[in-house]
Amino acid sequence: MKVTLSVIKADVGGYVGHSESHPDIIAKAQECLNKAKKEGMLIDCQATKCGDDLQLIMTHQKGTGNYDIHKLAWDTFITGTELAKKMKLYGAGQDLLTDAFSGNVKGMGPGLAEMEFEERTSEPVLIFMADKTSAGAWNMPLYKMFADPFNTIGLVIAPSMHTGYVFEVHDVKEHKKIRFSAPEEIYDMLVFIGAPARFAVKYVYHKETGEIASASSTERLSLLAGKYVGKDDPVCIVRAQGIFPAVGEILEPFASPVLVEGWMRGSHMGPLMPVSVADSTPARFDGPPRVIGLGYQLNNGMLVGPRDMLADKSFNLARHHANEMADMMRRHGPFEPHRLPLEEMEYTTMPEVMEKLKDRFEDLV
């Protein structure tokens, strides 16, 4: 059967500060989704969290970009925001950049990853969710999963994967897209995805069959709002096994934490720490950035799961390394490379400070 998997997230209020999602908010969201499921809109649904972000996972047969599904997500976020305001949670509704739904949540603040595909005999799917980081945080993990044989041995020894994959990359500042064919265009692609603040991997496709392999959110909140209103906290869906990487190959990139932008006030570089859902509670300096991974087996659209994939003890060393990296970066305080470069901070205080001091700058003699 053809099924659509939609993952839509938003920060509707933090508990305490930006550190966690209140269980009442998650429960209220699940109520909204269950009602839609009972009415036949959804096949299955789960509400969960990553840090202070409410995550909606939905399966249906309405295709991607569907008005009803996006309206359901929007209304759920509005309901969560109203409850968050009553509870005086922090930053209630901060990801909702408008008061009125316009037909699609894209460009309205929430993060979105969705894909439509024919469900296979066995359909394992991994859903990654991150907090205190930005959309480009998936660039290196997706590159490793689908283009790096040192990470994914299937690229070398599995006939079904040997032809490679196609990456669709979005320029989030110029609103353009381009496709690269791996492995033959890897070097060209790395020129762009190595700059994750501007270029983000949106989709990955199996080159030979054209089957969608991965979808991620690439919305940049600061570019949408024109100012800093919170970090993007992206989501990513990856199909596993068969013509796609094995579950272990998909998880492997997170065993080596890398630096991503985000952390405190969205203005710092910090390590992306793989954690369980229970540990997706960024606290130190509002961080460091976290990533969780939930695994499902789809059964006629039903979400069999989740399994908390990154809770596994084999990621303990990665968590230890991430903490060491966090120590190293924190020593820099307000200095780069811990603080983001000025051009990436244009939506914080930089314009105001420059305007205030512009008459005090003198020409060099």
C-alpha positions in Angstrom: 0.0 0.0 0.0 1.1 3.6 -0.6 1.6 5.5 2.7 2.7 9.0 3.6 4.8 9.5 6.7 4.7 13.1 8.0 6.9 14.4 10.9 6.0 17.9 11.9 7.5 19.7 15.0 7.3 23.0 16.8 8.3 24.6 20.1 5.1 25.5 21.7 6.5 26.1 25.2 9.4 25.0 27.3 9.5 23.4 30.8 11.7 24.7 32.5 13.1 27.4 30.2 14.2 25.7 27.0 15.1 22.4 28.6 12.1 20.1 28.3 8.5 19.5 27.1 5.9 19.3 29.7 4.1 15.9 29.7 0.7 17.6 29.7 1.5 19.3 26.4 2.5 15.9 24.8 -0.7 14.3 26.2 -2.9 17.1 24.8 -1.2 16.7 21.4 -1.8 13.0 21.5 -5.5 13.6 22.2 -5.7 15.9 19.1 -4.0 13.2 16.9 -6.1 10.4 18.3 -9.3 12.3 17.4 -8.1 12.7 13.8 -7.2 9.0 13.7 -10.7 8.1 15.0 -12.3 10.2 12.3 -10.3 8.4 9.6 -7.8 11.2 8.7 -4.8 9.3 10.0 -3.8 5.7 9.9 -1.7 6.0 13.0 0.0 8.7 15.1 2.3 9.4 18.0 3.2 12.6 19.8 6.6 12.8 21.4 9.3 15.3 22.3 12.9 16.2 21.8 14.0 18.7 24.3 11.5 21.5 24.3 10.0 20.6 20.9 6.7 18.9 20.4 7.0 16.2 17.7 4.0 14.9 15.7 4.5 11.6 13.8 1.7 10.7 11.5 0.9 8.1 8.8 -1.9 8.6 6.3 -2.7 8.2 2.6 -3.2 11.9 1.7 0.2 12.5 0.1 2.8 15.1 1.0 1.8 18.8 1.5 -1.8 17.9 2.2 -4.0 20.7 3.6 -5.9 18.6 6.1 -2.8 17.0 7.6 -0.9 20.3 7.9 -4.0 22.0 9.3 -4.3 19.2 11.9 -0.6 19.8 12.9 -1.1 23.6 13.0 -4.3 23.3 15.1 -2.5 20.8 17.5 0.3 23.3 17.9 -2.2 26.1 18.6 -3.9 23.9 21.2 -0.6 23.2 22.8 0.3 26.8 22.8 -2.9 27.8 24.5 -2.2 25.2 27.2 1.4 26.3 27.5 0.3 29.9 28.1 -2.1 28.8 30.8 0.8 26.9 32.5 3.1 29.9 31.9 5.6 27.8 30.1 8.5 29.6 28.5 8.4 30.8 25.0 4.8 29.6 24.4 4.2 29.3 20.7 7.6 30.8 19.7 7.8 28.7 16.5 4.4 29.8 15.2 5.2 32.9 13.2 1.7 33.8 12.2 -1.8 33.8 13.7 -3.5 32.2 10.7 -3.0 29.0 8.8 -2.4 29.5 5.1 -2.8 26.0 3.7 0.6 24.5 4.5 2.9 24.7 7.6 5.9 25.2 5.3 7.2 28.7 5.9 5.0 29.3 8.9 7.6 28.2 11.6 7.2 24.5 12.3 9.8 22.0 10.9 8.6 19.5 8.4 9.8 16.2 6.9 7.5 13.9 5.0 7.6 11.3 2.3 5.2 9.1 0.3 6.2 5.6 -0.7 4.9 2.1 -1.4 5.3 0.2 1.8 7.6 -2.8 1.3 7.2 -6.3 2.7 9.3 -5.1 5.6 9.5 -1.3 6.1 11.9 -0.2 8.8 12.0 3.6 9.3 14.2 5.7 11.5 13.1 9.2 12.6 15.7 11.6 13.9 14.9 14.7 15.9 17.3 17.3 17.2 17.2 20.1 19.7 19.3 23.3 20.0 20.7 23.1 16.4 19.8 24.0 12.9 18.6 22.4 9.7 22.1 21.8 8.2 23.0 19.5 11.2 21.9 16.5 9.0 24.3 17.2 6.2 27.2 15.2 7.5 25.2 12.3 8.9 23.3 11.9 5.6 26.5 12.2 3.6 28.0 9.4 5.7 24.9 7.2 5.5 24.5 7.4 1.7 27.9 8.3 0.3 30.7 7.3 2.6 31.9 3.7 2.3 33.9 4.0 5.5 30.5 4.4 7.3 28.2 2.3 5.0 29.9 -0.8 3.7 26.7 -1.6 1.7 27.9 1.0 -0.8 30.8 -1.4 -1.6 29.4 -4.9 -1.1 25.6 -4.7 -1.6 24.6 -4.9 -5.3 21.3 -3.0 -4.5 23.3 0.0 -3.2 26.4 0.0 -5.3 25.1 2.4 -8.0 24.7 5.1 -5.3 22.2 7.8 -4.4 21.0 11.3 -5.5 21.1 14.1 -3.0 18.7 17.1 -3.3 20.3 20.1 -1.7 18.5 23.3 -0.9 20.0 26.8 -0.7 18.0 28.1 2.2 19.0 31.7 1.7 18.4 32.0 -2.1 15.5 29.5 -2.1 17.0 27.3 -4.8 17.7 23.6 -5.1 20.1 21.4 -6.9 20.6 17.6 -7.3 24.0 15.8 -7.0 24.6 12.2 -8.1 26.9 10.3 -5.7 29.5 9.0 -5.9 30.6 10.7 -9.2 29.7 14.3 -8.0 30.7 13.9 -4.3 33.5 16.5 -4.5 31.1 19.1 -6.1 28.4 18.4 -3.5 30.8 18.7 -0.6 31.6 22.3 -1.7 28.0 23.1 -0.8 26.9 20.8 2.0 30.1 21.6 3.8 28.5 25.0 4.5 25.4 23.8 6.4 24.3 27.3 7.5 23.3 27.9 3.9 23.0 24.6 2.1 21.0 21.7 3.6 20.3 18.2 2.3 16.5 18.0 1.8 16.0 14.6 0.1 18.0 11.5 -0.8 16.9 9.1 -3.5 18.0 5.7 -4.6 19.7 6.4 -8.0 18.6 3.3 -9.9 15.0 3.0 -8.7 14.2 6.7 -7.9 12.8 5.5 -4.5 12.9 8.1 -1.8 15.4 7.2 0.9 15.4 10.2 3.2 13.6 13.5 3.9 14.5 16.3 6.3 13.4 19.7 7.4 15.3 22.6 6.0 13.3 25.6 7.4 15.4 28.3 8.9 13.4 30.2 11.6 15.6 33.3 11.6 15.3 33.7 7.8 11.5 33.2 8.0 11.0 35.6 10.9 13.7 38.2 10.0 15.1 37.9 13.5 16.2 35.3 16.0 13.2 33.5 17.5 14.6 30.1 18.3 16.7 27.5 16.6 15.3 25.3 13.9 15.6 22.0 15.8 15.3 19.9 12.6 13.7 16.4 12.0 14.8 13.7 9.5 13.2 10.5 8.2 15.4 7.7 6.8 14.2 4.4 5.3 16.3 1.4 6.1 17.4 -2.0 4.7 17.0 -3.5 1.2 18.0 -0.9 -1.3 18.8 1.5 1.6 21.5 1.4 4.3 21.1 -1.0 7.1 19.8 0.3 10.4 23.3 0.1 11.9 24.8 2.0 9.0 22.2 4.7 9.5 22.9 5.0 13.2 26.7 4.9 12.8 27.3 8.6 12.0 26.0 9.6 15.5 28.8 7.5 17.1 31.2 10.3 16.3 29.8 13.6 17.5 30.5 16.7 15.3 30.1 20.4 15.9 26.9 22.0 14.8 25.5 25.5 15.2 22.9 26.3 17.8 23.3 25.8 21.5 22.8 28.9 23.7 20.6 31.5 22.0 21.2 29.8 18.7 24.5 31.6 18.5 27.2 29.0 19.3 28.9 25.9 17.9 28.6 22.7 20.0 28.7 18.9 19.8 25.6 17.0 18.6 25.2 14.5 21.4 23.3 11.3 20.7 20.9 10.5 23.6 17.7 8.7 24.6 14.4 10.4 24.5 14.5 10.6 28.3 17.9 12.4 28.1 16.9 14.9 25.4 16.8 17.6 28.1 19.5 20.1 27.3 20.5 22.0 30.4 24.2 23.0 30.4 24.3 26.4 28.7 20.9 25.4 27.3 22.7 22.4 25.7 24.7 20.9 24.3 22.7 20.1 21.2 20.9 16.7 21.3 19.8 14.2 18.7 17.4 11.3 19.3 16.5 8.4 17.0 13.2 6.5 17.0 12.9 3.3 15.1 9.6 1.9 13.7 8.4 -1.0 11.6 5.5 0.1 9.4 2.7 -2.4 9.1 0.1 -1.2 6.6 0.8 2.3 7.9 0.7 1.4 11.6 3.6 2.6 13.6 5.0 -0.5 15.3 7.3 1.1 17.9 9.1 3.2 18.8 12.5 1.7 19.7 14.7 4.3 21.3 17.7 3.6 19.0 20.3 6.1 20.4 19.7 5.0 24.0 21.9 2.0 23.3 25.0 1.7 25.5 27.2 1.6 22.4 26.8 5.4 22.2 28.1 6.0 25.7 31.6 6.9 24.3 30.0 9.3 21.9 28.3 11.0 24.8 31.5 11.2 26.7 33.3 12.7 23.7 30.5 15.2 23.2 30.9 16.4 26.8 34.6 16.8 26.3 34.0 18.8 23.1 31.5 20.9 25.0 34.2 21.7 27.7 36.6 22.7 25.0 34.2 25.0 23.2 32.9 26.6 26.4 36.4 27.8 27.2 36.1 30.2 24.3 33.2 32.1 25.9 32.1 34.9 23.6 35.0 34.3 21.2 34.8 32.3 17.9 34.8 29.4 17.1 32.4 28.8 20.0 30.3 31.9 19.1 29.1 31.9 15.5 30.7 34.2 13.0 29.1 37.7 12.7 27.5 36.9 9.4 25.6 34.1 11.0 24.5 36.3 13.8 22.9 39.0 11.7 19.5 38.3 13.3 20.7 38.9 16.8 22.2 42.1 18.2 24.7 42.8 15.5 22.6 45.2 13.4 21.6 47.2 16.5 25.1 47.5 17.8 26.5 48.5 14.4 23.9 51.1 14.0 24.6 52.6 17.4 28.4 52.7 16.8 28.5 53.6 13.1 29.5 57.2 13.7 32.4 56.2 15.9 34.2 54.2 13.1 37.0 56.2 11.5 38.8 55.7 8.3 42.3 54.2 8.5 45.0 56.6 7.5 
